[in-house]
Amino acid sequence: MIKRHFSKKRQQPLHPDAPLLNLGHGKPVTRRDMLGRGLVSGVAFGTVGMFGLFSNPREAMAALSSDLETIKTDCGIVADGAGKIPFICFDLAGGANISGSNVLVGGQGGQEDFLSSAGYSKLGLPGNLAPNNNPGLVNRDLGLAFHSDSAFLRGIMEKASAAAPNVNGCVIPARSENDTANNPHNPMYGIFTAGADGELMSLIGSRSSLSGGNSLAPDGSVVASARPTKIDRFSDVTGLVDTGKLVGLLSPEDATSVMESIARISHKRIDRIDSGLTDANRRSNLRDLLRCGYVEAADITDRYGDPTPLDVEEDLDILSIFSANELNDREFAKTASIMKLVVNGYAGAGCISMGGFDYHTGERATGELRDLRAGRCMGACLEYARRKGVPIMLYVFSDGSVASNGRIDDSVNGRGKGEWTGDNSSTAASFILVYNPASRPSLNNGQQQLGWMRPDASVETAGSPAANNVNLLAETVWLNYMALHGEQSQFASRFPNHSLGNATSQDQLTAFEPIVNGTIM
């Protein structure tokens, strides 16, 4: 459904952080409305918090005394996460353009089964920039085909040109409603159910929402105990490992010894718990809860008693990916924070929600500049994974999409492309990028596009289960995450209520072969 179009031409692009006003939607009411238009940022402006503790992020930092190490193992307290591939999703709030002008989306024959000229015009590409007229406009530096002048691609390659040869991806044409709170897009809980977990927390997100981002999580996927921890500033990160005043009064080693002694004394008292709890299971659960809590406190003091390594300025990899000026930008700052925690295994998965993508402002330049910054954030995650020597899966999605009426923005930042003049849910798509340190990830049966578009650039709703059902789009992401680990045969047991059909149907929705070399399992 196409929403109201603009007739008045804007002369200058908006600053990447400027709010988007007068879009024909009426007055913004909810926080989600405001995030989509860039009226709120989804992140407080502040210093980035990091964990730069070891050059090898999988190396255990210390060990408790042997008697407590056994309890630590029993409690599931580990120093290297769950050993799964790090996962980061980008939630572009407001209805960003993904198909055509950024990632190429084609007909039933794949990405280069080109659409009609009218279809590309709707996707903001006039005849001289349409790939059906000039195949040289197709870029496969990332395996996945992008338009050669894609703002996402330009941003990614600025940050991740060295990682590009080991990246591959897939695009999923799929409708989603415009500017609504009812898009259950966010796949984070399903990624957790598929096995992703972290040393300090399971999931993190840049917003304090149930999903950690702008879009909702599918109802059936929510795991209350894994609710994402909000990470958007240094103080949030240091608060995760706050050891109180004990470290400072004592050396980290002495503080750990004190905490270990407290744990041992407490365990002796816990073992005598009776206090009228006649239910054996309740008594056992209480003992385990208290026992694990004391050991975890001692373990955190042991490994994080010295706060000096937590300073972002100690991580030379991040400082060489982002400039000092970029780290003062709220979007780069929260990206650096989340990628640091996820890539190093401190969190299993993270969601970076970026606002201001409801950019049908009657010109093209505003959207190009915002897409470029989002691409730089995506590229930074890929490059950081390369430097740390671990694989990563990125997933990029948005609530709805936009369309052009064919009018051209010839400004420098408009780049001679079609102006975005209205919302259009039928042009929407999502995409996945995977980096593998060993080699470019291989595709399952060459499936780089899951589903397809009609020649007029509308999603073919019969193209895949995900094409017209956002819940099933999230399930498709879960399936592909498991496929990277060679675990797709376990999909039905992990997600018994899924709606992706039998194993044959699931194979048609699986883009990737397992990553054999380069996993962290």
C-alpha positions in Angstrom: 0.0 0.0 0.0 1.4 3.4 -1.0 1.0 6.2 1.3 0.8 9.9 0.6 3.4 11.4 -1.8 5.2 14.7 -1.7 4.8 17.2 -4.4 7.1 19.9 -3.1 10.8 19.4 -3.9 13.2 19.8 -1.0 16.3 21.7 -2.0 18.8 20.4 0.6 19.3 17.0 2.3 18.7 16.8 6.0 21.5 16.2 8.4 21.7 12.5 9.3 20.4 13.2 12.8 17.7 15.8 11.8 14.1 14.8 12.6 11.8 13.9 9.7 8.7 16.1 9.7 5.7 16.6 7.4 5.8 13.1 6.0 2.0 12.9 5.6 1.6 10.4 8.6 0.0 12.8 11.0 1.4 13.7 14.4 3.8 11.2 15.9 2.3 9.7 19.0 4.4 6.7 20.2 8.1 6.4 20.9 8.3 4.1 17.8 6.8 6.8 15.6 9.4 9.2 17.0 12.3 6.8 16.5 11.3 6.1 12.8 11.4 9.8 12.1 14.6 10.5 14.0 12.8 12.6 16.7 14.5 10.4 19.3 17.7 8.6 18.8 17.1 5.3 20.6 20.4 5.9 22.4 21.6 8.4 24.9 24.6 10.4 23.8 27.6 9.3 25.7 30.9 7.6 25.8 31.2 4.1 24.5 31.7 1.2 27.0 33.8 -1.8 26.0 35.5 -4.9 27.2 39.0 -5.0 25.6 40.5 -7.6 28.0 42.4 -10.0 25.7 43.7 -10.1 22.2 42.2 -13.6 22.1 38.5 -13.0 23.1 38.0 -16.7 23.8 40.8 -17.0 26.4 39.7 -17.5 30.0 40.9 -14.7 32.1 41.5 -16.4 35.4 40.5 -19.3 37.5 38.8 -19.6 40.9 40.0 -21.9 43.5 39.4 -25.6 42.6 36.6 -26.1 45.0 34.6 -23.2 43.6 35.5 -24.0 40.0 33.4 -27.2 40.2 30.4 -25.2 41.5 31.0 -22.6 38.8 30.8 -25.2 36.1 27.6 -26.7 37.7 26.1 -23.2 37.6 26.8 -22.8 33.9 29.2 -19.8 34.5 31.6 -19.9 31.6 34.3 -17.6 30.3 33.7 -18.1 26.6 30.0 -17.8 25.9 28.2 -20.7 24.2 30.7 -21.0 21.4 28.2 -20.0 18.6 28.7 -17.6 15.8 28.2 -14.0 16.9 25.0 -12.5 15.7 24.1 -8.8 15.2 20.9 -7.4 13.7 20.4 -3.9 12.4 16.8 -2.6 13.0 16.4 0.4 10.7 13.4 2.2 12.2 10.9 3.9 9.8 10.9 1.9 6.6 14.3 2.1 4.9 15.0 1.2 1.2 16.8 -2.1 1.0 15.8 -3.6 -2.4 17.1 -2.4 -5.7 19.0 0.8 -4.9 21.0 -1.1 -2.2 20.7 -4.9 -2.5 19.6 -6.1 -5.9 16.4 -8.1 -5.9 15.2 -9.9 -9.0 12.6 -12.3 -10.3 12.3 -16.0 -9.8 15.7 -16.6 -11.5 17.6 -14.8 -8.8 19.1 -11.4 -8.2 20.1 -10.9 -11.8 16.8 -12.0 -13.2 16.2 -8.3 -13.8 13.0 -6.4 -13.2 11.3 -4.0 -15.6 12.5 -0.5 -16.1 9.3 0.7 -14.5 10.0 -1.5 -11.5 13.5 -0.1 -11.1 12.1 3.4 -11.4 9.8 2.6 -8.4 13.0 1.5 -6.5 14.6 4.9 -7.2 16.7 3.9 -10.2 16.2 5.8 -13.5 17.0 4.1 -16.8 20.7 5.1 -16.8 21.2 3.6 -13.3 19.0 0.5 -13.8 21.0 -2.8 -13.9 18.7 -4.3 -16.6 20.1 -1.6 -19.0 23.7 -1.9 -17.7 24.9 -5.1 -16.0 28.1 -3.2 -15.1 26.0 -1.7 -12.3 26.0 -5.0 -10.4 28.7 -5.3 -7.7 29.5 -8.7 -6.1 32.4 -7.7 -3.8 30.5 -9.1 -0.9 29.2 -12.2 -2.7 25.7 -10.9 -2.5 24.8 -8.6 -5.4 24.5 -4.9 -4.6 23.9 -2.0 -6.9 27.3 -0.6 -7.6 26.3 2.8 -6.2 24.5 1.4 -3.2 25.0 3.7 -0.1 25.0 0.6 2.1 27.7 -0.9 -0.1 29.8 2.3 -0.1 29.6 2.5 3.7 30.4 -1.2 4.2 33.4 -1.1 1.9 34.8 2.0 3.6 35.2 0.0 6.8 35.4 -3.6 5.6 37.2 -3.8 2.3 39.7 -6.3 3.9 36.9 -8.5 5.1 34.9 -8.4 1.8 36.5 -11.5 0.1 35.3 -13.6 3.0 31.8 -12.4 3.1 28.7 -13.8 1.4 25.0 -13.2 1.9 21.4 -13.6 0.8 18.4 -11.3 0.3 14.8 -12.1 1.3 12.1 -10.1 -0.5 9.4 -9.9 2.2 6.5 -7.4 2.9 6.3 -5.7 6.2 3.9 -3.0 7.3 5.0 0.6 7.3 5.6 2.6 10.5 3.8 0.2 12.8 4.3 -1.3 16.2 3.0 -4.6 15.0 5.9 -5.9 13.0 7.3 -9.0 14.8 10.6 -8.6 12.9 13.2 -9.0 15.7 14.8 -12.5 15.6 17.0 -12.2 18.8 15.1 -14.6 21.1 15.1 -17.3 18.4 18.9 -16.8 18.0 19.2 -17.4 21.7 17.0 -20.5 21.5 19.2 -21.7 18.6 22.1 -21.7 21.1 23.7 -18.2 21.1 24.7 -17.1 24.6 27.3 -14.9 26.1 29.7 -14.9 29.0 28.1 -11.9 30.8 24.6 -11.8 29.3 22.6 -13.6 26.7 21.2 -10.8 24.6 21.9 -7.0 24.3 20.1 -4.2 22.5 20.4 -0.5 22.1 16.9 0.1 23.3 15.2 -0.8 26.6 12.4 -2.6 24.8 11.4 -6.3 25.1 13.2 -7.0 21.8 16.1 -4.7 22.4 15.2 -2.8 19.3 12.4 -0.9 17.5 10.4 -3.9 16.0 8.8 -6.5 18.1 9.9 -10.1 18.7 7.5 -12.8 17.6 5.3 -13.6 20.6 6.1 -17.3 20.7 9.8 -16.7 20.7 10.2 -14.5 23.8 12.3 -16.0 26.6 11.7 -13.9 29.7 15.0 -14.9 31.3 17.0 -13.7 28.2 15.5 -10.2 27.9 18.1 -8.0 26.2 20.2 -5.8 28.4 20.3 -2.2 27.2 23.8 -1.2 26.1 24.3 2.3 24.8 26.9 3.9 27.0 30.1 3.1 28.9 28.4 3.3 32.3 25.9 0.6 31.2 28.8 -1.8 30.3 30.8 -1.2 33.5 27.7 -1.7 35.5 27.5 -5.2 34.2 30.7 -6.1 36.1 30.5 -3.7 39.1 32.6 -5.2 41.9 31.7 -2.4 44.4 34.2 -0.7 46.6 36.0 -3.9 47.7 38.3 -3.6 44.7 40.2 -0.5 45.4 40.4 -1.0 49.1 42.1 -4.3 48.4 44.1 -5.6 45.4 42.0 -7.6 42.8 43.7 -10.8 44.0 42.9 -10.1 47.7 39.4 -9.0 46.8 38.8 -12.3 45.0 40.1 -14.2 48.0 37.6 -12.4 50.2 34.7 -13.1 47.9 35.8 -16.8 47.7 35.7 -17.0 51.5 32.3 -15.4 51.6 31.1 -17.9 49.1 32.4 -20.9 51.1 30.9 -19.6 54.4 27.6 -18.9 52.7 27.5 -22.3 51.1 27.8 -24.0 54.5 24.9 -22.0 55.8 22.9 -22.6 52.6 23.4 -26.4 53.0 21.5 -26.1 56.3 18.5 -24.4 54.7 15.3 -25.8 56.1 13.2 -22.8 57.2 9.9 -24.6 56.7 10.4 -25.3 53.0 8.8 -28.7 52.9 8.8 -28.8 49.0 12.1 -30.5 48.2 12.2 -28.9 44.7 11.7 -25.4 46.0 14.4 -26.0 48.6 16.8 -27.3 46.0 16.1 -24.4 43.7 16.7 -21.9 46.4 20.0 -23.5 47.3 21.1 -23.5 43.7 20.1 -19.8 43.3 22.0 -18.6 46.3 25.0 -20.9 45.7 25.4 -19.8 42.1 25.0 -16.1 43.0 27.8 -16.1 45.5 30.1 -18.0 43.1 29.3 -15.7 40.2 30.1 -12.6 42.4 33.5 -14.2 43.2 34.1 -15.1 39.6 33.3 -11.6 38.4 35.6 -10.1 41.0 38.3 -12.5 39.9 38.1 -11.7 36.2 37.0 -8.1 36.2 38.5 -6.6 39.3 40.8 -4.3 37.4 38.6 -1.9 35.5 41.4 -0.4 33.4 41.1 -2.9 30.5 37.4 -1.9 30.1 38.3 1.5 28.6 37.5 1.8 24.8 40.8 3.6 24.3 42.6 0.4 25.2 41.1 -1.4 22.1 43.3 -0.4 19.3 41.2 -2.4 16.8 38.1 -0.2 17.5 40.1 3.0 17.5 41.5 2.1 14.0 38.0 1.3 12.6 36.3 4.4 14.0 37.9 7.9 14.2 37.6 9.9 17.3 35.0 12.1 15.6 33.0 9.0 14.6 33.0 7.7 18.2 31.3 11.0 19.2 28.4 10.1 16.8 25.7 8.3 18.7 25.2 5.6 16.0 28.9 4.7 15.7 29.2 4.8 19.5 26.5 2.3 20.1 27.6 0.1 17.2 31.1 0.0 18.7 29.7 -1.0 22.1 27.5 -3.7 20.8 30.0 -5.2 18.4 32.6 -5.3 21.1 30.4 -7.3 23.4 29.0 -9.7 20.8 32.2 -10.4 18.8 34.2 -11.0 22.0 31.6 -13.5 23.3 30.4 -11.4 26.3 26.9 -11.4 24.7 25.4 -14.0 22.4 23.6 -11.6 20.1 22.9 -7.9 19.8 20.5 -5.5 18.2 21.5 -2.1 16.9 18.4 0.0 16.4 19.0 3.1 14.2 16.3 5.8 13.8 15.4 8.2 11.1 14.7 5.8 8.1 11.2 7.1 7.3 13.0 9.3 4.8 10.5 9.9 2.0 11.2 13.6 2.3 10.6 14.7 -1.3 14.3 14.3 -2.2 16.9 11.5 -2.3 19.9 12.9 -0.5 18.6 12.5 3.1 18.1 8.8 2.5 21.4 8.3 0.8 23.3 9.9 3.8 21.5 7.8 6.3 22.0 4.6 4.4 25.7 5.5 4.0 26.1 5.8 7.8 24.2 2.6 8.4 26.5 0.9 5.9 29.6 2.1 7.8 28.2 0.6 11.0 27.6 -2.7 9.2 31.1 -2.7 7.8 32.6 -1.9 11.2 31.1 -5.1 12.6 32.4 -7.2 9.7 35.9 -5.6 10.0 36.0 -6.0 13.8 35.2 -9.7 13.4 38.0 -10.0 10.9 40.5 -8.5 13.3 39.4 -10.8 16.1 39.5 -13.8 13.8 35.9 -14.9 14.4 32.9 -15.3 12.1 29.8 -13.1 12.3 26.3 -13.1 11.0 24.6 -9.7 10.3 20.9 -9.4 9.6 19.4 -6.1 8.3 15.7 -5.3 8.3 13.3 -2.4 8.5 9.6 -1.8 9.2 8.2 -1.3 5.7 9.9 0.4 2.8 9.7 3.4 0.4 9.1 4.0 -3.3 9.8 6.7 -5.9 7.5 8.4 -8.3 10.4 8.7 -10.8 11.3 12.3 -10.1 15.1 12.8 -10.0 17.3 14.4 -7.3 20.4 15.7 -9.2 22.1 17.1 -6.2 25.6 15.9 -5.2 24.2 13.6 -2.5 21.1 12.8 -4.5 23.4 11.2 -7.0 20.9 11.4 -9.9 18.5 8.8 -8.3 14.8 8.8 -7.9 13.4 10.8 -4.9 11.7 8.9 -2.2 8.1 10.1 -2.3 6.1 7.7 -0.2 5.9 4.5 1.9 5.4 1.2 0.1 5.3 -2.0 2.0 5.4 -4.1 -1.2 9.0 -3.1 -2.1 10.4 -4.3 1.3 13.2 -6.8 1.8 15.7 -7.9 4.4 19.2 -9.3 3.9 21.9 -11.4 5.7 25.7 -11.0 5.5 28.1 -13.7 6.9 31.8 -13.3 7.4 34.0 -16.4 7.8 37.7 -16.0 8.7 38.7 -19.1 6.7 37.0 -18.4 3.3 33.9 -17.0 1.7 30.8 -18.9 3.0 29.4 -21.3 0.5 25.7 -21.1 -0.6 23.2 -24.0 -0.4 22.2 -24.8 -3.9 23.3 -21.3 -5.0 20.3 -19.8 -3.1 21.4 -16.1 -2.8 17.8 -14.9 -3.0 15.0 -16.5 -1.0 11.8 -15.6 -2.8 11.5 -13.1 -5.6 9.8 -9.9 -6.9 7.4 -9.3 -9.7 8.7 -7.2 -12.7 7.0 -4.1 -11.2 9.2 -4.4 -8.1 6.4 -5.8 -5.8 7.2 -8.7 -3.6 5.7 -12.0 -4.9 3.8 -13.1 -1.9 3.8 -16.7 -3.1 7.6 -16.6 -3.5 8.4 -17.9 0.0 6.6 -18.4 3.4 8.5 -15.3 4.6 7.2 -13.1 1.8 4.0 -12.0 3.4 4.4 -13.1 7.0 7.0 -11.3 9.2 6.8 -14.0 11.9 8.0 -16.5 9.2 10.7 -14.1 8.1 12.1 -14.3 11.6 11.9 -18.1 11.5 13.8 -18.1 8.2 16.6 -16.2 9.9 16.7 -18.7 12.8 16.9 -21.5 10.3 19.8 -19.9 8.4 21.7 -19.3 11.7 21.4 -22.9 12.6 22.5 -23.9 9.1 25.8 -22.0 9.5 26.5 -24.4 12.4 25.3 -27.5 10.5 22.4 -27.8 12.9 19.4 -27.3 10.5 18.2 -30.8 11.2 17.6 -29.8 14.8 15.3 -26.9 13.7 12.1 -28.7 14.4 13.2 -29.8 17.8 14.3 -26.3 18.8 11.2 -24.7 17.4 8.4 -27.2 17.6 5.8 -24.7 16.7 7.5 -23.3 13.5 5.6 -22.9 10.3 8.4 -23.4 7.7 7.2 -26.9 6.6 9.1 -30.1 6.3 12.8 -30.6 5.7 12.5 -30.3 2.0 10.7 -26.9 2.3 13.3 -25.8 4.9 16.1 -26.6 2.5 14.6 -24.2 0.0 14.8 -21.5 2.6 18.4 -22.3 3.6 20.9 -20.0 1.9 24.1 -21.1 3.6 26.3 -24.2 3.9 27.8 -24.8 7.3 30.9 -22.9 8.2 33.3 -25.7 8.9 36.6 -23.8 9.3 36.4 -20.6 11.2 33.7 -21.5 13.7 34.2 -20.9 17.3 32.6 -24.1 18.5 
